[in-house]
Every structure is written in C-alpha cells, then in structure tokens.
Amino acid sequence: MTGTADMTDTKGARAPDGPVAQARRGADARRGLLFILSSPSGAGKSTLSRRILANDGAFEFSISATTRPPRPGEEDGREYHFLDRARFEAMIAAGEFLEHAEVFGNLYGTPRAPVEAALAAGRDVIFDVDWQGGQQLRNSVLKEAVVSVFILPPSIAELERRLRARGQDSAEVIGGRMARAMDEISHWDAYDYVLINDDLDRCEAEIRGILAAERLARARRPGLVGFVQALNREFQERMR
C-alpha cells in the first residue's frame, strides 16, 4: 500500500485535520493486485519474480502446490507446497485452488484462501505461472484484480542456451520444454502487457513501471470517491 502524503500548506505548516484532510488519508487506500508473470521456461519469469519480491514490500508471493518432487535446495512451504497426488486431487474437488494444471506429468496449482486474504488487506500477490494458470486466474472470481505480463525471450536460440546453462534437466526434459515453449509463446496476445527479456535490468524496470501505473488506477482506489466528495463540500462551504 502506498504511503500517505504529508498534508501541508505552501508554507510548510501542517494543514488542519478537517474532513478533507481525513478523506485525503483514505484516498491512498487501494485494492490489491493479482499480478501474473508468464513466460516459456527459461525466459526469466522466476528470476524477475524474485527480484520484484526482494525489493517491493507491497508484494506477497503466491506459493503454489505441486506433486513433483523437490529439487535440491528446495523446501516445502518456501518454493512450493509439495503434495502427493491424492491430496492435490482432493483439494481440486473441494474448490481450494484458484487455478491448477498438469505440466510434464506433475500437478501444479494456486491455493485460493491466502490470495483472497492478501487482496482484501490491500496487498499485492505475484504469480509465476504458465499461460494455462494465467487463463484460469483471468477467469476466476478474482479476475477484476488481475494484471498480466508475458515475458518473451530475445530469440529461440537464447532460450535453449538458458535452459542448458541451468544444468538441472536432462536433454530429454530440455527438449520437452523447448517444444512446450512454442505453445506458450502462441498465447502472448492474451496478456495485458508483453515484454522482451533481452536485458534483465531493463525488463525489471519496465515491470516496475507497469506496477506504478496499475496501483494508481482509479478503479483500484475506492477512497478517491470520498476525497472528491470532501473537496466538493469544501467548495460549497466557500461559496456560502
């Protein structure tokens, strides 16, 4: 949530704490964003998500659940909630996911309750999901809060180089990721914003620009109505 501006007059003295000043403080309150970052594997969405989270105190990370086994260094409840398939499928049946999909034989999904709580408190939640997850979120009960960004690689050759440089996957898995990348990229035009990640710092700066604008959008700031009403009352009182 953005900070409240100091209410001062042109000489630096604090303005009286009247109805307008009180309404002004409420004008900065806003609804939380459901911020989606998608890309083919290797294009940078996870790195960008981590950078945004590390430097933006308004964000919470949506920790997904998955049935895949943890990779070296991963911890349950930090990178993912690691579940067995039976538990995951029971959560699907109970409507406990905002979105879910099967990728490379493993199930992935976003638990619904913590996201709803964060948005209601005016917090932003960032989602590092594929296009299927993004589509489900855009069609969910929280669709009015969605802002979506798709990250493109600078070239297919560079995308493959990045996947191989990770040193985490077999040649077979990398081949599957490259095949899936073509399908992922075909959905680029379903997103609100599309960025090309040929420079990580510049791409991060572009994302921060998107966030700054979306957080100031009139529709996300319900307190503006009360502030404008207070200004109109002040006008009326001055004209008496």
C-alpha positions as CSV (number, residue, x, y, z in Angstrom):
1,M,0.0,0.0,0.0
2,T,1.3,3.4,-0.8
3,G,2.2,5.8,1.9
4,T,0.0,8.8,2.9
5,A,1.3,12.2,1.7
6,D,2.1,14.8,4.3
7,M,-0.8,17.4,4.3
8,T,1.0,20.7,4.4
9,D,0.2,24.2,3.1
10,T,2.6,26.2,0.8
11,K,4.5,27.5,3.8
12,G,5.2,24.0,5.2
13,A,2.7,24.2,8.1
14,R,0.5,21.1,8.6
15,A,-3.0,21.5,7.2
16,P,-5.9,21.4,9.7
17,D,-7.1,17.9,10.4
18,G,-10.6,18.6,9.0
19,P,-12.9,16.5,6.8
20,V,-10.7,17.0,3.6
21,A,-7.5,16.0,5.4
22,Q,-9.2,12.9,6.8
23,A,-10.6,12.0,3.4
24,R,-7.1,12.6,1.8
25,R,-5.6,9.9,4.1
26,G,-8.2,7.4,2.9
27,A,-7.6,8.3,-0.8
28,D,-4.4,6.3,-0.8
29,A,-6.0,3.1,0.2
30,R,-6.3,0.6,-2.7
31,R,-7.3,-2.8,-3.6
32,G,-4.6,-5.4,-4.1
33,L,-3.3,-6.6,-7.4
34,L,-3.2,-10.1,-8.6
35,F,-0.1,-9.8,-10.7
36,I,0.7,-12.5,-13.3
37,L,4.1,-13.1,-14.8
38,S,4.2,-15.8,-17.5
39,S,6.8,-16.9,-20.0
40,P,8.1,-20.1,-21.5
41,S,10.6,-21.9,-19.2
42,G,13.9,-20.1,-19.4
43,A,12.6,-16.7,-20.5
44,G,13.1,-15.2,-17.0
45,K,9.8,-15.0,-15.2
46,S,11.1,-16.8,-12.0
47,T,14.2,-14.6,-11.8
48,L,12.1,-11.4,-12.3
49,S,9.5,-12.5,-9.7
50,R,12.3,-13.0,-7.2
51,R,13.7,-9.5,-8.0
52,I,10.4,-7.8,-7.6
53,L,9.6,-9.6,-4.3
54,A,13.0,-8.7,-2.9
55,N,12.6,-5.0,-3.5
56,D,8.9,-4.3,-3.2
57,G,7.3,-4.5,0.2
58,A,3.8,-4.4,-1.1
59,F,4.0,-7.9,-2.6
60,E,3.4,-11.3,-1.3
61,F,4.4,-14.4,-3.3
62,S,1.8,-16.9,-4.2
63,I,3.3,-20.3,-3.1
64,S,1.9,-22.9,-5.5
65,A,1.3,-26.5,-4.7
66,T,2.7,-29.3,-6.8
67,T,3.0,-33.1,-6.9
68,R,6.5,-33.0,-8.4
69,P,9.4,-34.0,-6.0
70,P,11.5,-31.2,-4.5
71,R,14.7,-30.2,-6.4
72,P,18.0,-29.9,-4.5
73,G,17.8,-27.0,-2.1
74,E,14.0,-26.6,-2.3
75,E,12.0,-26.6,0.9
76,D,8.3,-27.4,1.5
77,G,6.4,-24.1,2.0
78,R,9.1,-21.9,0.5
79,E,9.4,-22.7,-3.2
80,Y,6.2,-24.9,-3.3
81,H,3.8,-26.8,-1.1
82,F,4.9,-30.4,-2.0
83,L,1.8,-32.7,-2.0
84,D,1.1,-36.2,-3.1
85,R,-1.4,-36.7,-5.9
86,A,-4.2,-37.9,-3.7
87,R,-4.1,-34.8,-1.5
88,F,-3.8,-32.5,-4.5
89,E,-6.8,-34.0,-6.2
90,A,-8.9,-33.8,-3.0
91,M,-8.1,-30.0,-2.9
92,I,-9.3,-29.7,-6.5
93,A,-12.5,-31.5,-5.7
94,A,-13.0,-29.1,-2.7
95,G,-12.5,-26.0,-4.8
96,E,-9.4,-25.0,-2.9
97,F,-7.4,-23.9,-5.9
98,L,-7.7,-20.6,-7.9
99,E,-6.0,-22.4,-10.8
100,H,-4.4,-25.8,-11.5
101,A,-2.8,-27.6,-14.4
102,E,-0.8,-30.7,-15.2
103,V,2.7,-30.0,-16.6
104,F,5.2,-32.7,-17.6
105,G,3.2,-35.3,-15.6
106,N,3.0,-33.2,-12.4
107,L,0.1,-31.2,-11.0
108,Y,0.6,-27.5,-10.1
109,G,-2.0,-25.2,-8.5
110,T,-2.6,-22.0,-6.5
111,P,-4.3,-22.3,-3.1
112,R,-7.2,-19.8,-3.0
113,A,-7.6,-18.8,0.6
114,P,-4.3,-17.0,1.2
115,V,-4.6,-15.0,-2.0
116,E,-8.1,-13.8,-1.2
117,A,-6.9,-12.7,2.3
118,A,-4.0,-10.8,0.9
119,L,-6.0,-8.9,-1.7
120,A,-8.7,-8.0,0.9
121,A,-6.0,-6.4,3.0
122,G,-4.7,-4.3,0.1
123,R,-1.6,-6.5,-0.5
124,D,-0.4,-7.4,-4.0
125,V,0.2,-11.1,-4.9
126,I,2.6,-12.1,-7.6
127,F,2.0,-15.3,-9.7
128,D,4.8,-17.1,-11.6
129,V,2.5,-19.3,-13.7
130,D,2.2,-20.7,-17.2
131,W,-0.4,-19.5,-19.7
132,Q,-2.9,-22.1,-18.6
133,G,-2.6,-20.9,-15.0
134,G,-2.9,-17.3,-16.2
135,Q,-6.0,-18.0,-18.2
136,Q,-7.7,-19.7,-15.2
137,L,-6.8,-16.7,-13.0
138,R,-8.2,-14.2,-15.5
139,N,-11.4,-16.3,-15.5
140,S,-11.6,-16.7,-11.7
141,V,-13.7,-14.9,-9.1
142,L,-10.7,-12.6,-8.6
143,K,-10.4,-11.5,-12.3
144,E,-11.1,-7.8,-11.5
145,A,-7.8,-7.7,-9.6
146,V,-5.7,-9.3,-12.4
147,V,-2.8,-7.5,-14.2
148,S,-0.9,-9.9,-16.5
149,V,2.5,-9.7,-18.1
150,F,4.0,-12.1,-20.7
151,I,7.8,-12.3,-21.0
152,L,9.3,-13.2,-24.4
153,P,12.9,-14.4,-24.9
154,P,15.1,-12.4,-27.3
155,S,15.5,-15.5,-29.5
156,I,14.7,-19.2,-29.5
157,A,18.5,-19.9,-29.6
158,E,19.0,-17.9,-26.4
159,L,16.0,-19.6,-24.7
160,E,17.6,-23.0,-25.3
161,R,21.0,-21.7,-24.1
162,R,19.5,-20.6,-20.9
163,L,17.8,-23.9,-20.3
164,R,21.0,-25.8,-20.9
165,A,23.0,-23.4,-18.7
166,R,20.8,-24.3,-15.7
167,G,22.4,-27.7,-15.5
168,Q,19.2,-29.1,-13.8
169,D,17.5,-31.0,-16.6
170,S,18.2,-33.9,-18.9
171,A,18.4,-33.4,-22.6
172,E,15.0,-35.1,-22.9
173,V,13.4,-32.7,-20.4
174,I,15.0,-29.7,-22.2
175,G,13.6,-31.0,-25.5
176,G,10.2,-31.1,-23.9
177,R,10.5,-27.6,-22.6
178,M,11.5,-26.3,-25.9
179,A,8.6,-28.0,-27.6
180,R,6.2,-26.5,-25.0
181,A,7.8,-23.0,-25.5
182,M,6.2,-22.8,-28.9
183,D,2.8,-23.4,-27.5
184,E,3.4,-21.0,-24.6
185,I,4.5,-18.1,-26.9
186,S,1.4,-18.6,-29.1
187,H,-0.7,-17.2,-26.2
188,W,1.3,-13.9,-25.8
189,D,-1.7,-11.8,-27.0
190,A,-3.9,-12.9,-24.1
191,Y,-1.9,-10.7,-21.7
192,D,-2.2,-7.0,-20.7
193,Y,1.5,-6.3,-21.3
194,V,4.2,-8.1,-23.3
195,L,7.9,-7.5,-22.6
196,I,11.1,-8.9,-24.3
197,N,13.7,-10.0,-21.8
198,D,17.0,-9.3,-23.6
199,D,18.2,-7.2,-20.7
200,L,17.2,-8.4,-17.2
201,D,17.6,-5.0,-15.5
202,R,15.6,-3.1,-18.2
203,C,12.9,-5.8,-18.1
204,E,12.6,-5.4,-14.3
205,A,12.4,-1.6,-14.7
206,E,9.6,-2.0,-17.2
207,I,7.7,-4.2,-14.8
208,R,8.1,-1.7,-12.0
209,G,6.7,1.0,-14.4
210,I,3.6,-1.2,-15.0
211,L,3.1,-1.7,-11.3
212,A,3.4,2.0,-10.5
213,A,0.7,2.8,-13.1
214,E,-1.7,0.0,-12.1
215,R,-1.5,0.8,-8.4
216,L,-2.7,4.4,-9.2
217,A,-5.6,3.3,-11.4
218,R,-8.8,4.9,-10.4
219,A,-10.7,1.6,-10.2
220,R,-8.3,0.3,-7.6
221,R,-8.6,3.3,-5.3
222,P,-12.1,3.3,-3.7
223,G,-11.1,6.1,-1.3
224,L,-10.9,8.6,-4.1
225,V,-14.7,8.9,-4.2
226,G,-14.8,10.1,-0.6
227,F,-11.9,12.5,-1.2
228,V,-13.6,14.2,-4.2
229,Q,-16.9,14.4,-2.3
230,A,-15.0,16.2,0.5
231,L,-13.4,18.6,-2.0
232,N,-16.9,19.4,-3.4
233,R,-18.3,20.0,0.1
234,E,-15.4,22.4,0.7
235,F,-16.2,24.3,-2.5
236,Q,-19.8,24.6,-1.4
237,E,-18.9,25.9,2.0
238,R,-16.5,28.5,0.5
239,M,-19.3,29.8,-1.8
240,R,-21.8,30.4,1.0
